[in-house]
Amino acid sequence: MSLLPWVSEVAIDVGTANVHVAVKDGGVVVREPALVAYRVSNDTPVAFGTEAKQMLEQGVTEVYVVQPLQAGVVADMNAAAVMLRHYLQKALGRRPLFSPTVLTAYPTAATQVSRRALVQALRAAGAGRVIALQKSLATATGAGLAVDAATTAMVIDIGAGTTDAAALSMGMISDGISVPLGGASLDEALVRGIKRQQGIRLSHHAAEEIKLHVGSVDPSLASSPPAGAANMGSFSDKADDIKAFGVQLDEVPDIIHDACMPIAEELSWLIEQLPAKVRSHLGTTGAVMTGGTSQLRGLSSLLGNRTGVPMAVATDPMSCTMLGLQAILNNLHALSLDGRRVSFAALTRS
């Protein structure tokens, strides 16, 4: 616990699609979509997160819904501040006596402008001190990689709006990329591809349903249930629901495969920039994939074949960044070099 109990310390993972908030020694207390619904008549925020998403999906005409982050960076400063203020107050359950210290993460190769925008949005939301570190450090820590080892580890986080990848050694990032490609770009590819090939207009919500439940980059996997299908009801029922859209499912894998190839090319370029000794090491140890899109069937094989680096999906791929931020929040002394280095040993001793 803090020596000053009226001072709050919070970790926030601000993603394109979702926001997660954890309080020190208290775990994750907020998991919500990164959305704000405003009343059309007076531009007043009326709903956040899940409720705002439901309004969007149901086509409520009295509101318009804003997604404050696009491709992993703040696109609407005012909406971002309003949303983050709401989630901070929800996480703390009160208005803090002093502005909370906030730990957050930004895309590994983010520009100085986009990093500053994230910090400014958090301060406008009521944060005091803001500690921002590169996302790959937090994600690798949450995935259980020994980020401060002398050998190189690689983590590839494929989220909704961004693919964030980095090679890490001795607690620092030796090379990394952030590209504005992820689950949302696959949804957009499905919307366009199905319209072009089958003449069917899909909403982005319908495209996401197709991707989640029957999507694959490999046609041979298109008829098999995805991992975790037992938690989503009968796979065959889901396939029947998708067919109700009128979509020919046998064309879906090729569309998704083509949409994934730019991600594969960017990762291949990153790996080619690494020293030969590091590439050789990664060819044996492999890389860890995280993020919701990493669970797409066949994607790990596609990326592994294209890059020459074996790919393994993390045990809890959607939570790795938040788990890493939580670990670091509880051991802020493990940060050095202005948040650019993590001492993994210090984290695991707690």
TIGU-869210 format. One record per residue (C-alpha): residue in one letter; x, y, z. Coordinates in steps of 0.1 Angstrom, whole numbers. Each point is the difference from the previous one (the first is absolute). Layout:
<atoms>
+------+-------+-------+-------+
| code |     u |     v |     w |
+------+-------+-------+-------+
|    A |     X |     Y |     Z |
...
+------+-------+-------+-------+
</atoms>
This chain:
<atoms>
+------+-------+-------+-------+
| code |     u |     v |     w |
+------+-------+-------+-------+
|    M |     0 |     0 |     0 |
|    S |    11 |    36 |    -5 |
|    L |    16 |    17 |    29 |
|    L |   -25 |    28 |    -7 |
|    P |   -33 |   -17 |    -3 |
|    W |   -18 |    30 |   -14 |
|    V |    24 |     0 |   -30 |
|    S |   -11 |   -24 |   -28 |
|    E |    21 |   -18 |   -25 |
|    V |   -17 |   -14 |   -31 |
|    A |    10 |   -18 |   -32 |
|    I |   -20 |     6 |   -32 |
|    D |     3 |   -19 |   -32 |
|    V |   -16 |    23 |   -26 |
|    G |    -7 |   -19 |   -31 |
|    T |   -17 |     7 |   -33 |
|    A |   -29 |   -24 |     9 |
|    N |     2 |    -3 |    38 |
|    V |    11 |    17 |    32 |
|    H |    12 |   -20 |    30 |
|    V |     7 |    17 |    34 |
|    A |    17 |   -16 |    30 |
|    V |     6 |    15 |    34 |
|    K |    31 |    -8 |    20 |
|    D |    -3 |   -32 |    20 |
|    G |   -37 |    -2 |   -11 |
|    G |     1 |   -15 |   -35 |
|    V |   -20 |     9 |   -31 |
|    V |   -31 |    19 |     9 |
|    V |   -11 |    13 |   -34 |
|    R |    -2 |   -19 |   -33 |
|    E |   -21 |    20 |   -25 |
|    P |    -1 |     8 |   -37 |
|    A |    18 |    33 |    -9 |
|    L |   -32 |    18 |   -11 |
|    V |   -20 |    31 |    10 |
|    A |   -36 |     7 |   -10 |
|    Y |   -10 |    36 |    -3 |
|    R |   -35 |    14 |    -2 |
|    V |    -6 |    15 |   -35 |
|    S |   -20 |    29 |    12 |
|    N |    26 |    16 |    24 |
|    D |    32 |   -21 |    -4 |
|    T |    -2 |   -12 |    36 |
|    P |    16 |   -34 |     9 |
|    V |   -27 |   -24 |    10 |
|    A |    16 |   -34 |     0 |
|    F |    33 |   -17 |     0 |
|    G |    15 |   -34 |    -8 |
|    T |   -24 |   -29 |    -3 |
|    E |   -31 |    22 |     1 |
|    A |    13 |    22 |   -27 |
|    K |     9 |   -30 |   -21 |
|    Q |   -36 |   -13 |     4 |
|    M |   -14 |    33 |   -12 |
|    L |    23 |    -1 |   -30 |
|    E |   -10 |   -36 |    -9 |
|    Q |   -37 |     8 |     4 |
|    G |     2 |    31 |   -20 |
|    V |   -14 |    24 |    26 |
|    T |    -6 |    32 |   -19 |
|    E |     1 |    24 |    29 |
|    V |    37 |    -6 |     6 |
|    Y |    32 |    -2 |   -20 |
|    V |    29 |   -22 |    12 |
|    V |    36 |    11 |     0 |
|    Q |    31 |   -23 |     1 |
|    P |    26 |    23 |    15 |
|    L |    30 |   -20 |   -11 |
|    Q |     8 |   -11 |   -35 |
|    A |    29 |   -23 |    -9 |
|    G |    12 |     1 |    36 |
|    V |     3 |    38 |     2 |
|    V |   -23 |    28 |    13 |
|    A |   -21 |    12 |   -29 |
|    D |   -25 |    21 |    20 |
|    M |    16 |    17 |    30 |
|    N |   -33 |    12 |    16 |
|    A |   -17 |   -33 |    -3 |
|    A |    31 |   -18 |    13 |
|    A |     1 |    22 |    31 |
|    V |   -37 |    -4 |     7 |
|    M |     2 |   -37 |    -3 |
|    L |    32 |    -4 |    21 |
|    R |   -14 |    23 |    27 |
|    H |   -31 |   -22 |     2 |
|    Y |    20 |   -32 |     3 |
|    L |    25 |    14 |    25 |
|    Q |   -29 |    11 |    23 |
|    K |   -17 |   -34 |    -5 |
|    A |    33 |   -18 |     9 |
|    L |     6 |    20 |    31 |
|    G |   -36 |     1 |    11 |
|    R |     4 |    36 |    12 |
|    R |    16 |    33 |    -9 |
|    P |    35 |    -3 |    13 |
|    L |    13 |    26 |    25 |
|    F |    32 |     2 |   -22 |
|    S |     3 |    -7 |   -37 |
|    P |    10 |   -36 |    -5 |
|    T |    33 |   -12 |   -14 |
|    V |    -7 |   -18 |   -32 |
|    L |    21 |   -26 |   -18 |
|    T |    -8 |    -6 |   -36 |
|    A |    15 |   -13 |   -32 |
|    Y |     3 |    14 |   -35 |
|    P |     7 |   -18 |   -33 |
|    T |    37 |   -10 |    -2 |
|    A |     8 |    22 |   -30 |
|    A |   -24 |    28 |     8 |
|    T |    10 |    35 |   -10 |
|    Q |     7 |    27 |    26 |
|    V |   -31 |    17 |   -10 |
|    S |   -22 |   -30 |     6 |
|    R |    17 |    -8 |    33 |
|    R |    -6 |    36 |    12 |
|    A |   -37 |    -2 |   -11 |
|    L |    -5 |   -31 |    22 |
|    V |    16 |    17 |    30 |
|    Q |   -20 |    31 |    -5 |
|    A |   -33 |   -19 |    -3 |
|    L |     8 |   -18 |    33 |
|    R |     8 |    33 |    18 |
|    A |   -31 |    16 |   -14 |
|    A |   -19 |   -30 |    15 |
|    G |    14 |     8 |    34 |
|    A |    33 |   -19 |     2 |
|    G |    29 |    16 |    18 |
|    R |    33 |   -16 |    -7 |
|    V |    -1 |   -21 |   -32 |
|    I |    26 |   -27 |    -6 |
|    A |    -1 |   -12 |   -36 |
|    L |    21 |   -29 |   -13 |
|    Q |     2 |   -19 |   -33 |
|    K |   -28 |   -25 |    -3 |
|    S |    22 |   -29 |    -9 |
|    L |    18 |     2 |    33 |
|    A |   -33 |    -4 |    19 |
|    T |   -13 |   -26 |   -24 |
|    A |    31 |   -22 |     2 |
|    T |     0 |     3 |    38 |
|    G |   -36 |   -11 |     1 |
|    A |     7 |   -29 |   -23 |
|    G |    27 |   -12 |    24 |
|    L |    30 |     6 |   -22 |
|    A |    33 |     7 |    17 |
|    V |     3 |    35 |   -14 |
|    D |    33 |     7 |    18 |
|    A |    19 |   -31 |   -12 |
|    A |    31 |     4 |   -21 |
|    T |   -17 |   -20 |   -28 |
|    T |   -26 |    15 |   -22 |
|    A |   -37 |    -6 |     4 |
|    M |   -27 |    11 |   -24 |
|    V |   -36 |     9 |     7 |
|    I |   -26 |     8 |   -27 |
|    D |   -33 |    16 |    11 |
|    I |   -27 |     1 |   -26 |
|    G |   -29 |    20 |    14 |
|    A |   -30 |    17 |   -16 |
|    G |    17 |    30 |   -15 |
|    T |    37 |    -7 |     2 |
|    T |    26 |   -27 |    -3 |
|    D |    28 |     7 |    24 |
|    A |    31 |   -21 |    -1 |
|    A |    35 |     2 |    16 |
|    A |    31 |   -19 |     7 |
|    L |    11 |     4 |    36 |
|    S |    32 |    -6 |    18 |
|    M |    13 |    11 |    35 |
|    G |   -32 |    17 |     9 |
|    M |     0 |    23 |   -31 |
|    I |   -14 |    -1 |   -35 |
|    S |    28 |    -5 |   -26 |
|    D |   -24 |     5 |   -30 |
|    G |   -37 |     2 |    -5 |
|    I |   -28 |    11 |   -23 |
|    S |   -36 |    12 |     4 |
|    V |   -22 |    -2 |   -31 |
|    P |   -36 |    11 |    -3 |
|    L |   -12 |   -35 |    -8 |
|    G |   -20 |   -24 |    21 |
|    G |   -35 |   -15 |     6 |
|    A |   -18 |    31 |   -13 |
|    S |    19 |    -1 |   -33 |
|    L |   -10 |   -36 |    -4 |
|    D |   -36 |    10 |     6 |
|    E |     3 |    27 |   -26 |
|    A |    15 |   -25 |   -24 |
|    L |   -29 |   -23 |     5 |
|    V |   -25 |    28 |    -6 |
|    R |    17 |    10 |   -33 |
|    G |     8 |   -35 |   -11 |
|    I |   -35 |   -14 |     5 |
|    K |   -16 |    30 |   -17 |
|    R |    24 |    -3 |   -30 |
|    Q |    -2 |   -38 |    -3 |
|    Q |   -36 |    -8 |    11 |
|    G |   -18 |    34 |    -3 |
|    I |   -10 |    -2 |    37 |
|    R |     2 |    31 |    22 |
|    L |    11 |    -9 |    35 |
|    S |     2 |    22 |    30 |
|    H |    33 |     1 |    18 |
|    H |   -17 |   -18 |    29 |
|    A |   -11 |   -29 |   -23 |
|    A |    36 |    -2 |   -15 |
|    E |    14 |    -2 |    35 |
|    E |   -24 |   -29 |     8 |
|    I |    11 |   -18 |   -31 |
|    K |    37 |     5 |     9 |
|    L |    -5 |   -11 |    37 |
|    H |   -21 |   -31 |    -6 |
|    V |     9 |   -14 |   -34 |
|    G |    30 |    20 |   -11 |
|    S |    33 |   -16 |    -9 |
|    V |    30 |     7 |   -22 |
|    D |     0 |   -36 |   -11 |
|    P |   -29 |   -15 |   -20 |
|    S |     6 |   -34 |    16 |
|    L |    -8 |    15 |    34 |
|    A |   -32 |    18 |   -11 |
|    S |   -23 |   -29 |    10 |
|    S |    16 |    -7 |    34 |
|    P |   -10 |    18 |    32 |
|    P |    24 |    27 |    13 |
|    A |    17 |    -4 |    33 |
|    G |   -24 |     7 |    28 |
|    A |   -31 |    -7 |   -21 |
|    A |   -15 |   -19 |    29 |
|    N |    -4 |    33 |    17 |
|    M |   -18 |    15 |   -29 |
|    G |   -27 |   -26 |    -6 |
|    S |    -2 |   -25 |   -28 |
|    F |    25 |     8 |   -28 |
|    S |   -24 |   -15 |   -26 |
|    D |   -27 |    23 |    13 |
|    K |    23 |    30 |    -3 |
|    A |     9 |   -10 |   -36 |
|    D |   -37 |    -3 |    -8 |
|    D |    -5 |    35 |    15 |
|    I |    27 |    14 |   -22 |
|    K |   -15 |   -17 |   -31 |
|    A |   -32 |    18 |     8 |
|    F |    19 |    32 |   -11 |
|    G |     1 |   -17 |   -35 |
|    V |    38 |    -2 |     1 |
|    Q |    18 |   -29 |   -18 |
|    L |    24 |   -10 |    27 |
|    D |    25 |   -18 |   -23 |
|    E |    11 |    34 |   -12 |
|    V |     7 |    14 |    35 |
|    P |    35 |   -16 |     6 |
|    D |    15 |    15 |   -32 |
|    I |   -12 |    35 |     9 |
|    I |    14 |    -3 |    35 |
|    H |    32 |   -15 |   -12 |
|    D |     6 |    29 |   -24 |
|    A |    -8 |    25 |    27 |
|    C |    26 |   -17 |    24 |
|    M |    28 |     1 |   -25 |
|    P |    10 |    37 |     6 |
|    I |     4 |   -10 |    37 |
|    A |    22 |   -29 |   -10 |
|    E |    21 |    22 |   -22 |
|    E |     5 |    26 |    27 |
|    L |    11 |   -27 |    25 |
|    S |    23 |   -15 |   -26 |
|    W |    16 |    34 |    -6 |
|    L |     5 |     5 |    38 |
|    I |    16 |   -34 |     4 |
|    E |    23 |     6 |   -30 |
|    Q |    14 |    32 |    17 |
|    L |    12 |   -20 |    30 |
|    P |    36 |   -12 |     3 |
|    A |     6 |   -35 |   -15 |
|    K |     7 |   -15 |    34 |
|    V |   -33 |    13 |    14 |
|    R |   -19 |   -13 |   -31 |
|    S |    16 |   -34 |     5 |
|    H |   -10 |     0 |    37 |
|    L |   -36 |     9 |    -8 |
|    G |    -1 |   -27 |   -26 |
|    T |     4 |   -24 |    29 |
|    T |   -18 |    16 |    29 |
|    G |   -28 |    16 |   -21 |
|    A |   -23 |    30 |     8 |
|    V |   -31 |     3 |    22 |
|    M |   -32 |    14 |   -15 |
|    T |   -25 |    20 |    21 |
|    G |   -31 |    21 |    -6 |
|    G |   -35 |   -11 |   -10 |
|    T |     9 |    -4 |   -37 |
|    S |    28 |   -24 |     8 |
|    Q |   -27 |   -26 |     6 |
|    L |   -11 |     0 |   -37 |
|    R |     3 |   -36 |   -12 |
|    G |    30 |    -6 |   -22 |
|    L |    16 |    34 |     6 |
|    S |    29 |   -13 |    21 |
|    S |     9 |   -25 |   -27 |
|    L |    -2 |    27 |   -27 |
|    L |    22 |    24 |    19 |
|    G |    25 |   -27 |    10 |
|    N |     3 |   -13 |   -36 |
|    R |     5 |    35 |   -14 |
|    T |    25 |    12 |    26 |
|    G |    19 |   -32 |     7 |
|    V |    -7 |     5 |    38 |
|    P |   -22 |   -25 |    18 |
|    M |   -31 |    16 |    14 |
|    A |   -18 |   -10 |    32 |
|    V |   -31 |    17 |    13 |
|    A |     1 |    11 |    37 |
|    T |   -21 |   -18 |    26 |
|    D |   -22 |    31 |     6 |
|    P |     7 |    21 |   -31 |
|    M |   -26 |    27 |     6 |
|    S |    13 |     7 |    35 |
|    C |    37 |     1 |    -4 |
|    T |     5 |    38 |    -2 |
|    M |   -23 |     6 |    30 |
|    L |    17 |   -28 |    20 |
|    G |    34 |    16 |    -8 |
|    L |   -12 |    35 |    10 |
|    Q |   -14 |   -15 |    32 |
|    A |    33 |   -16 |     9 |
|    I |    19 |    32 |    -7 |
|    L |   -25 |    21 |    19 |
|    N |     6 |   -21 |    31 |
|    N |    37 |     3 |    -4 |
|    L |     6 |    35 |   -15 |
|    H |    36 |    -2 |    13 |
|    A |     6 |   -26 |   -27 |
|    L |    -2 |    28 |   -26 |
|    S |    31 |    20 |    -9 |
|    L |    12 |    22 |   -29 |
|    D |   -32 |    20 |     1 |
|    G |   -21 |   -31 |    -5 |
|    R |    20 |   -14 |   -28 |
|    R |    14 |   -30 |    19 |
|    V |   -17 |   -27 |    21 |
|    S |    18 |   -21 |    26 |
|    F |   -18 |   -33 |    -3 |
|    A |    17 |   -15 |    30 |
|    A |   -13 |    28 |    22 |
|    L |   -35 |    -7 |   -12 |
|    T |     0 |   -38 |     6 |
|    R |    14 |     4 |    35 |
|    S |   -32 |    18 |    12 |
+------+-------+-------+-------+
</atoms>
